[in-house]
Amino acid sequence: MHHKVVVSICGSSGTVSGEIYHWSQAIGRGLAERGVSILCGGRDGVMEAVCHGVSQALSPSRGLSIALLPSENRSQANTYADIVLPTG
């Protein structure tokens, strides 16, 4: 049986520095290019940067970004999230 790997990334919401955004984006892209999916909060800040990186991965078997929102409002998710799961 083949298992997919999912990694959870936790980080700040709101405004983050350009350097933190860049590195978070690079981590998301690098993992997704290796087929790893990312589970995160799915809103702004580090969560957006990670999802943005996942969306830039070029591998045909790239991982997905899975956004767990703390409310029922799907519109709170960043635009890069592949799968949005409202939990509120």
N, C-alpha and C positions, 0 to 999 in steps of 0.2 A: 504494500500500500504506500502510495506517495503522499507525503504531507506537505502542505504549504506553510511557510514560515511567516508569522505575523509578529512585528515588533511594535511595542507601545512607546511613543515618544511624548514626554510631558515637558511643557515649557510655558513661559509667560504669554499671557494674552496682552492685547493693547500694543502700544508702540514699542518696538525693539530697535536696537542700534543696527546700522547697516551691516556691521561685521557679524552680529548674531544672526541676522536674516540670511546673509550669504552662507554662513556655515550650516545653518539649519536646512537651507535649500540644498546644499551639496550633500548632506547626509541623506536626505529624502531621495534625491536623484540616485546616489550611489547604491543605496539599498534596493530601490525599485528596479534598477538595471540588473540586479542579481536575482530578481524574482521575489523579493521580500515585500510583503504588504505592510503598511504603516497604519496603526490605530492611534488616533489622537483626538483632542477635543474639537477640532474642526472649525474653530473660529479664527480670530486674527492672531497677530504676533508670530511666535515660533510655530504655532500650529499651521498657520497659513503658509509660512515659508517651507515647512516640510512638505505639505501638500503640493505646493508650487514645484518643488524639486521632483516629486513623484511624477507630476504631469509632464516634466521635461525628459524623462527617461525614454531612450530610444529603443530599448530591447523589445522585441515582439512578445516576449513572455514577462513583461514588466509587472512588478507588484502594483497593488492598488492602494489608494489612500481612503481610509475608513474613518469618518468623522462621527464621534459620539457627542451629540449636543445635549446640554443640560436642560433643555426646554422642549416644548412641542413644536416650536417654530423653525421649520426647515430653512427659512430665509436667513437665519443667523449664520449659516454655514458659509465658509469662504468659497469662492468660485472655483477653486482647484480641486475640491474634494470629489472623489469618484463615487463614493457611497456615503449617504447621509442618513444617520440613525438618530432621530429625535428620541430622547429618553424621558422627558419631563411629563 
